[in-house]
Every structure is written in structure tokens, then in C-alpha cells.
Amino acid sequence: MLVSHPADDMSEPYNVFCLVDDQMQEVPKHSQAKLYPSELVTIGLLFALKGGHFRTFYRWLKRDYEALLSSEACCIPVFLPSQ
């Protein structure tokens, strides 16, 4: 589980993204995709590391890291189950 430290709030997800992006440089972006494959894998890894429910994770991701993601990342809530 990711532990939030004020000084490291930006560095941990950014470091995960850098590692993933370095390994996925050869993976092309689909012409209809809004996010790059490395962004999707990073989001999946952070979700797996952080744990919990997707809605809670999405709020955390949007609140703290929206600036790091592509502007199209706001399309994620479309996949949230209605309650």
C-alpha cells in the first residue's frame, strides 16, 4: 500500500510512471486512444499498490495527480458503476 508522505506526494507516482514509460517506449498509442499505454499501466499499478475501492482511488488520483495525466483522463468516471 502506498503511504502518503507530504514531501513525496509527487515523487512516488512520478517515479513509477518513469519506470513504466522507459519500458514501454516501443508500445504505440492507438489512434483512438486518449491515454498513452504507459499512462494506463501506471494507473493500474498505482491502483494495485494503493488498494481499496476504485471510486476512492479515482478521487485520490484526480485530486492529487490530475495535472500529471493527460487532459483526457477525466473520461475514467464513465466506467464507474452507478450507485
ABEGO torsion letter per residue (X at the ends): XBBBBAAAAAAAAAAAAAAAAAAAAABBBBAABABBAAAAAAAAAAAAAAEEBAAAAAAAAAAAAAAABBAAAAAAAAABBBX
